[in-house]
Amino acid sequence: MNRGRFPLFETARHAERAILVGIDRPGAEWDADETLAELGRLAETAGSEPVARTLQRLDAPHPKTFVGSGKAAEIARMCRSFNADVVIFDDELTPSQQSNLEKIVGSEVKVIDRTALILDIFALHATTKEGRLQVRLAQNKYLLPRLRGMWAHLASNRMGGGVGSRFGEGESQLEVDRRIVRKRIMRIERELAELEKNRDVQRSSRRASGMLRVALAGYTNAGKSSLLNRLTDAHVLSYDKLFATLDSTTRRFTLPEGREITLTDTVGFIQKLPTTLVESFKSTLDEIREADIILHVVDASASAFERQMVAVEDVLQEIGAQEISRILVFNKCDMLSDGEREALAGRYGSALLVSAATGEGVEDLVERIVRVASAQDEVLHLSIPYSRGDIVSLAHERCLIIDEEYAPDGTRMTLRVSKRMKTAFEPFAVSG
């Protein structure tokens, strides 16, 4: 073969070289090094390679350049020194800050913020039609106030690919007119509203069934999908990546007492979760808000697990789920030492230590679900005519049978009934 006549060219896309930038605020809840390390994991998830990071201690971001002018000039020098393709800031930049920074670092280097990076990851991982629409909606809401400074940035030739470039993916060109962007937002919202109708039908069906609903919530990469797989053999995608799955997955699960419930895996949370994502993923987050019990799944092996717990609780409060019964579940306990286990058990006495990888503690988790579910139940005494065998079957499928006997006029039953099921059995209720 004449290799000279048909030379081979490298076609694989090289990972973009990223410089990470953050500010260290006195008294901040999160340690600056920890949050910058998480930004690095986000960057890697988006396909870039962090080659350097820098922090500046500030009481508040600089209004013009986020960091001071001296630090901005230093970042420009770092870009040249490390041959960087992109600079990623750990907080959301204003349009003017981004524009000023671009002028300082040079036109050959992209400047994006944490919000744009997370939206980019969501664009990369969205697989269903609803997921893709939700991401596009969040992207457009993020971009709308940045049209003056950011459309030209995204439309330039250097945005041909890589981190931060999946905004408006699939479009032939990037519109620069606010009216067009608002129309696009309205169109996406209409499409999502149609999909939401279908989801509402599914929810209504589950609601009418009276089935107890359990939702898994937690910080991204806490192992929620792995735990769902362990409980239900659901075979849900489960990777050691941030935001590996975006779409909620619901599976039926039968408790040892015979009662059927649903378990729903939901999108993971993160600190500084963009508001646009919370708004756009409303239908997915509704699965949490409408649950009877929330399993708050925590990565026990994470060094910042306590702050991750706070971040999750903040989002749960933001979506109106703060009053729903909780079961605190520390996952990945197989990665802990005996001392770390004892410390967790001592500090969080009511929490459960489990391992989705090995199955340890899963039986205890199921028992806890039974106990919490039973605490929400009401005891009913029923007399069901023999002609209503469907009600007897429903009781066996959805309720805990305390007592059952056959009388001349029908089946006598004493049940523990959930609030959702109560209306189905009330016509047959009798005094104790």
Buried (B, 14 or more C-beta within 10 A) or exposed (E): EEEEEEEEEEEEEEBBBBBBBBBBBEEEEBEBEBBBBBBBBBBBBBBBBBBBBBBBEBEEBBEBBBBBEEBBBBBBEBBEEEEBBBBBBBBBBBBBBBBBBBEBBEEEBBBBBBBBBBBBBBBBBBEEEBBBBBBBBBBBBBBBEBBEBBBEBBEEEBBEEBBBBBBBBEEEEBBBEEEEBEEBBEBBBEBBEEBBEEBEEEBEEBEEBBBBBBBBBBBBBBBBBBBBBBBBEBEBBBEEBBBBBBBBBBBEBEBEEEBBBBBBBBBBBBBBBBBBBBEBBBBBBBBBBBBBBBBBBBBBBBEBBEBBBBBBBEBBEBBEBEEBEBBBBBBBBBEBEEEBBEEBEEEBEEBBBBBBBEEEBBEEBBEBBBEBBBEBBEEBBBEBEEEBEEBBEBBBBBBBBEEBEEEEEBBBBBBBBBEBBBEBBEEBBEEE
